[in-house]
Amino acid sequence: MIRISQLVIVFSIACLSFCSTVLAEGYLTSIGKGADQIPVVVVKGTPYEMGKQQGTLIKADATEMIQSLMKKVQTAAPERCSNASLDAVWKSVAPHTDPRFKEELRGFAEGSGMSLKMLQRAHTMPVVMDYSCSSIAAWGSATKDGHLYQTRNLDWSMGLGVQDYPCITVYIPKNGVPHVNITFAGFIGANTGMNAKGIVLSEMGDSPGKDYPFDINGVHFTTLFRQVMYDADGLEQAIDIFKNAKRMKKYHYVVGDGANLRAVKMLAHAPDLVIWGDNDPNDELAPAVMKNLVYQDEGRGAFGPLQKVYGKIGAPEMIDIACQIPIKGGNILDVVYDATTLELWVSYAEKQNEAYQRPFVHFKLKDYLK
């Protein structure tokens, strides 16, 4: 006869085994409620394993988003986004793309059931499209508590509908730094994100449509950001990754370090890279610069509001300023980070309600790293 105590032990072992399997395979949860609910995918393991977990967990939304996006961009921009054009772009960028990203994409195809070719095309589409965004980083004496706060406004195209597929992905890699990607279902590239060492990334696109066809012989920032989040344990290491990258097109980047309380702004107009620190008289926006603060708002008026709250900046103040400087009509995503405590507040546009018009939802990266 099996004793009750033996049953308890067997049951406990089974539960532990089941829980380990769940963790090993990743899981799907969410933050927010109702119309503000945002799926959160947590994956772990090798790049291929994490891609497969993610593709399996969000298969329906990812498939719908990718298929809808590709149909819309190929209708709106048939020359730039034809299958032949995007295949040529992938052939150009693939040699410069982190092998981990390519392995993750391969796993995503396996998990979701989508073809790898379609996913490659979808992930090269941003290479040939235009961006126009903004970012601010403030820390030390500029903030109320010394923490590093950073914004990221993603101003793109509401008509593409990607805002209707919000997705936050937490990566816990077998080798590398855990990180979070604030993205859209089916898109594993990073428009913005933060790693567990407090490195936070924002981008602004400077290549106008008149520059097309663009120089695409290099690494696109959406894959480069993932590389930085995987590998950088401090600002200097992040800067080195940007310096060593084969640049393409024209971009600005803001890179913050919440642990060591410092940030820089980069002008990355291929092949050149210019880096400015805080209060730099050589900054392109000088003399509208301040100590412990860097920003690029493309002339949309951030300096005045920043002066008013200087020394008192926290998450609410950053949210308020971020909501004053988007490109209205195309603001699909806004994020405010506290890179010191590894927290963020995020707002996705919903249908035609832009991100700056919607509530921000709170997320703590540490909650998913326990």
N, C-alpha and C positions, 0 to 999 in steps of 0.2 A: 504494500500500500504506500502511495506517495503522501508524505506528510505535507501539511499546510505550509510549513516553513520552506519545504523544497519547492512547492509551487510558487511561493513568493519569489524565491531566488531565480527560478526559471523565468518567471514573468518579468522580473527586473532586468535580467540579462537580455531578454527579447526586446524590452523597451529601449534599453541602451543601444542595442544593435540597430533597431529601427531609427532612433534619433540620429545616430551616426550616419546612417544611409541618407536620411533626409538632408543633413548638413552637407554631406559629401556631394549630393546631387544639386544643391542649391535650393532656394525656395522663393516663393512669390508672396509679398505682403503689400501693404499700402500705407500712406499717410493721408491726412485730411479726410473730409467727409463730403458726401453728396456730390455736387458739381465740382467741388474742389479736391476730390479724391485723386491721388496720384499713385499709380502702381510703383512698387519698389521691388526690384529683382536682385537677389543676393546670390552670387555664384562664387565658386572657389575651385582651385586646382590648377592644372596647366591651362595655357591659352585655349587649346582645342577643347578641353573639358568645360571651361567656363563658357565658351561660345555655344557648345552643344546644350548645356544646361539652360542658357538664356533662350536659345532658339526653341527649345521644348516648352519652356514655361510661358512664353508670350507668343506662341506660334500664331494664334488667330489674329491678334492685333498687329503683329509684325508683318504678316503676310498681307493683310489689308492695307496697311500703311505703305509698304513698298510698292505694291501693285498700283495703288491709287496715285502715289507720288510719280512713279515712272510714266504713267499714262498722261498725267497733267503736264510734266515738264517736256515730254516728247511732243505734246500738242502745242505748248506755248513756245518752245525753242527747238524746233525740229533739226536745225543745223547743229547746234551745240550738243544736243542730247539724243541724237540718233544712236542706235545700237553700235553702228560702226564707229562713230565719233567717240563714244564712251569706252569702247573696247580699246581704241587707240590711246586714250588717256590712261587707262589702267596699265597698258603695256609701258607707258612712259614713266608712271609713278611707282610701279611695283618694285623696280630695283632699288628704290630709295626708301621703301616702306618697311617698318619694323617687321621682321618675320613673325613675331608674336601676334601682331595684328592680323596678318594673313592666315595664321593658324586659327585664330579665334573666328575669323570670318568663315573658314572652312567648317569649323565646328557648328557655327550658327546655321549654315546651310544644311548640315546633317540633322540638327535638332528641329529646324522649322519645316524642312521639306522643300524649301525654295532652292532653286538652282544657284550654284556658286556664281555662275556667270551673271545672273540677274543681280545678285548682291554686290558683286564687283562694280557693275554699272551704277547701281544706286549710290555706292560709296565714292564713286568718282564724279558724280553729278555736281557736288559742291565745288569741285576744282574748276569747272567751267562757268559757274554762276557768280553773281555779284553779291557782296555783303556790304552792310553799312551799319556800324554798331557803336557802342561806347563802353567805357570802363573807368572806375575810380578806385584807387587804393589809398587808405589812410591808416596811420598807426601812431604809437607813441603819444607825443604831446598833442597830436591832432584829434585824438579820440578821448572819450570820457574815462576809459579804463586801461588805455595803453594797448589794447588788442588791435590786431590788424583786420580791418574790415575792407572788403572789396566787392565791387558791383560788376555785373555783366548783363548788358542789354543786348539781346539778339534781335536785330531788326532785319527782316528778310521779306517773305511774301506770304501774306495771309491766305491768298488764293490757293496755295499749294496744300493747305489743310493739315500740315504735319502737327500743328498745335492740338489737334483732336486726338493725338496718340501720345500723351505724355508718358515718360518712363524715366525713372531714376534707377541706375544700375550700380550696385556695390560689388566691386571686384576684390576678392581675397586670394591673390595668386599664390601658387606654391612657391614661386621665386619672384620676389619683387615687393614693392610697397602697396598695401591695400589702398584703394582709391574709389571715388564716386564720380560717375559720369551723369550729368544732368542732360538728358537726351530725349529721343523719341523712339517709340517701339520699332525695332528693326534696324536702327542706326547705331552702330557701335563706335563710330568716330566721335570725337569730343569737340563740341563748340565751346565748352567750358567744363571745369571740374576741379576737384581738390583731392589731394592724397593725405594719408594718415600722418605724414610728417609736416603738414600745414602748408604745402605748396599749392597755390591756387592760381588758375589760369583764365585769362580773358583775351578776346581777339576783336579787332576791328578791321574790316576789309577796305582796302584803298584802290583796288583795281576797277576802274569804271568800265562800262560796257564797250566804250570806244576803243579800249585796249585789246579787245578780242580780235584774233586768237591770242590767248595768253601764253607766256612761257610756262610750260608744264613739266619741264625736265628737272624734277626735284621732289621733295616730300611735302605733301599738303598738311596744313596745320592741324586738321582734324585727326590725322594719324600721329603727327608729331606730339600733340598734346597727350595722347595716350602713352607714348614713350616716356615723356617727362614724368607723368604721374607714376608710371611703373618704377622709374629709376632714381628720381631726384630726392635726396634726403635733406636738401638745403638749397638756398637760392643760388649759390655759386655753381653747384652741380647742374641745376636747371639752366643757368646761363650758358654753361659749357655745351649742353645738348643743343641749345639753339645756335650757338656759334658753329658747331660742327655739322649742322644740318645743311643739306643742299637746298637752298631757298628757291622759291618760285613766286611769281606774281608780286603783289604789293600788300603788305599788312602792317598793322600796329599790334603789339601785344603788351599786356600788363601782367607781370608775374610777381606774385606776392609770396612771402615766407612768414607764416603766422607764428612759427616757433621762435625765429630769430628777429622778428619785427623789422622787416625791411621789404621794400618792393622797388621794382624798376619798370620803366616803360621802354619798349623797343620799337624802333622804326625798321621794319624788315622789308625793304624794297629790293628784291633780288637784283644783283648778287650782294648788296650791301646790308650791313646790320649796324645800327646806331643805338646805343644804350644810354638812357638818362636816369639818374637818380633823383631824389627829392630836391626841391629848391634849386635846381640846376639852371644857372643863367644861360646855358646853351640850349636848354629845352626849347623846342619849337613854339611852345606857348608862352615863354618868358616875355614880359615880367609877371604874367599871371600864373605864378608858381608859389608853392608854400613848402615849409619844412614838414617832413614826415608825411608827404602826400604826393602822389603822381596821378595823372589822369589824361585821358584823351576823349573829348566829347564832340569832336568835329565841329566845334563852334556853336554848340547848342545851349550855352549859357550856364555851365556847371559852376564856374568860378565864383560868382556872386553868392549863390546859396551855400557853397562850401565855406566862404568867408564868414557867413552869418553863424554857422554852427561849429566853426573850428574850435577844437578843444572840448567839444561836447558830443562828438560824433559817436553814435552807436548804431545798432541795427535799424531802429525806427528812422533815424535821420538819413541813413544811407538809402533806405527804401524810399523815403520821400524824395530825395534828390534823383534817384534812379527813375522815378515816375515822372520827373519833370523834363527829362532829356531824351526820351526815345524818339525815333522817327515815327510819328503817328501815321497809322495806315498800314504799318508793317511790323509792329512790335509783338513778336510771337512768344518771347521768353525773357523773363527778368530774374536774376538771382543776386542775392546779397549774402556774402559769406562772412562769418567770424572765423578766420583761419587759425586763430589762437586756440579756440575751444572746439574746433572742428564741427561747427554748426553752419546751417544755411537756411535761408528763407527763399522760397521759390514761387513764382507765379507764371503759369502758362496761359496764353490766350485760349479762349474757348469759342469755337466757331468764329464769329466776327467781333467778339469782345476782346480787345487787346490786353496784353499782359499787364500793362500799367493801370488798367481799369479794374483788375481783379484782385481778390485777396491773395496774400502771400502765406504759404504753408511752411511750417517749421520742420526741420529735419536735423537729426543728430547722427553724424557718422559713427561715433563711438558706440551707439546702441547696437550696431550691426557687427562690431568687431569683438564682442565679448565671447 
